[in-house]
Amino acid sequence: MLQIKAYLESIATISDNDWEFFMSKLKRRVIPKKEVFLKCNQVENHISFIESGVVRLFIPKENPEKEITFGFSFKDQFISAYDSFLTQKPSVYQLQALTKTTILSITYSDLQDVYNTTQIGNLIGRLTAERLFLIKSKREQNLLNLTAEERYVKLFKERPEVLKVIPLKYVSSYIGVTPQALSRIRKRLV
């Protein structure tokens, strides 16, 4: 709980009463490695803070080699199928723990209680949504403006641990190339 408190206090000052109320709504979950913990057509009912681990966001396909990985979330970040969470409609993508992952989760209805009961709830919600939007916007801009090689280099400058924990087939999908093209990029860079 200290990690999420430090993260949120980096955004805003939280009163002890607000923090106690918010903390009472959080549930710790441990997700085993490789487990898909939100499947397509399920409604996302949680927004979660990653205490440890790595989560992949992806669109499944009948042929697993054709899955589209479009996001990763790491320690000290929020994770959710956020569009499904906001609309309370079924998700069109899945969330998978790539490593054993520990998260602190709050349900949609409990978050509404936090918004309605605390002074800081709406501010935290807005700032968290803004950060999630900026991550999404940055990803889209990278796809439009950078070459695959530049996206690969940028990913590993920003997140060097990625290479250690994320299979290259997911990395290649994330940067928008085939595994073979990623192999050629890696050879050029060595």
Secondary structure, DSSP 8 states (H G I E B T S, - for coil): -HHHHHHHHTT----HHHHHHHHHH-EEEEE-TT-EEE-TTSB--EEEEEEES-EEEEE--SSGGG-EEEEEE-TTSEE--HHHHHHT-B-SSEEEESS-EEEEEEEHHHHHHHHHH-SSHHHHHHHHHHHHHHHHHHHHHHHHHS-HHHHHHHHHHH-TTHHHHS-HHHHHHHHTS-HHHHHHHHHHH-
